[in-house]
């Protein structure tokens, strides 16, 4: 998976997914209902990674199982966010599952009125 595939996958999750750059020109952020579910640094050249939200227990499990690929979220709440490296131990389908998990966690946390409009 490369940056364009990652972008297309995130935007394809729902018509209401937005992409923004609230932290400057080097960080692309994907949101649903105004809440972030994925961040990716655009200044990464060789070792592409992204940050996704994760259930805390599942986050620990992933970090133990994929030590070279899943680490506590860089510049994020390390209990709820993971940094995931592309092109290491996980294939594209597994990466997509982690993105889906983050998206679903964020959607579940939205007020019912916002969820209903998505």
N, C-alpha and C positions, 0 to 999 in steps of 0.2 A: 504494500500500500504506500502510495506517495501522497504528497500534500493535496493535490487536486482530487484524488480519489477520496481522501478523508473529508474534504470540503463537500464534495458531491453527496457522500453518504450522510453527513450531518444534515445538509439541506433537504435531503430526501426523506427524512424521518417524519416530517409534517409540513404542510404548507405554511404554518405560522412560525417555523424556526427562522430566527434571524441571525445574521452574522454582523458583528460589530468590532470596532477597535477602540474600546474605551480606555485601554491602558497604553495607547500609543501605537505607532505604525508597525511595531514588531510583534504584536500579539493579536492573533485572530481569535475572537470569542464567539461561541455559538450559544444562543439562548432560546428558551421556550417559555412563554408567558412572562418574559422579562427577567428570568433567572438563568444563570449560567449552568450549562451541563458539560461543556468542553472548551478548553483553551489550548491553543497551539502557537508556539513561537515561530514566526516567519523568518527569523534570522538563523535558523538551524540549517546547516548544509548537509552534513553527512549522517548524523545520528538523530534522526527525527523522532520526537516524542510529543505526547500530548497529555494534558491533565483531565481526568474524569472523576466525577463524584462516585462514591462507592459505599455500600453498607460496611460499617466498621469491622464486623467479624469476617466478612468476605474479603475485605481489603487485606487483613492480616494473612488469611489463607492464601491469597494470590501472591503476596510478597514472599511468603515462605516457599511456595511452589515454584515461582518464577523469579528467583533472586536477581537475575541479570536483566530482567525486563520490567518488572513492576516494583516501584519504590514509593515511599511516602511522597505525597504531592509537593513538588517544588514550589515554594512561596505560597503554600495553601495550608489549610487546616489538615494536618497529617492524619487525623483520625478519620476524616470523611473524604479525602481526596488522594488519588494515586497518580503518579507520573508513569506513563506506559511508553516504552520504547518500541518503535516499529522496526521490524527486520531482525529481531533477535529470536526469542523462544516461541512466540505466538504467531500463528498464521492469520491471514486477513479475516477469516470467519470469527476467530476468537477475539480479535480486536474489535470487530463490529459488535460482538456480544457485550463487550465492556462498555462500548459507547451506548448501546441500547439500555444497559443497566443504569447508567448515569442518567440518561434521558428519562427513563421511567421513574427513578427516584425523585427527580426534579418535578416531573408532572404530578406525582402523588403528593408532593408538598405544596402544590398550588391551591389556592382557594377554589372551592367547587365551581363558582361562577366563571373563573378563568379556565379551569379544566373543561367545562362544558363548551366554551367558545373555541377550543383548540380543535 
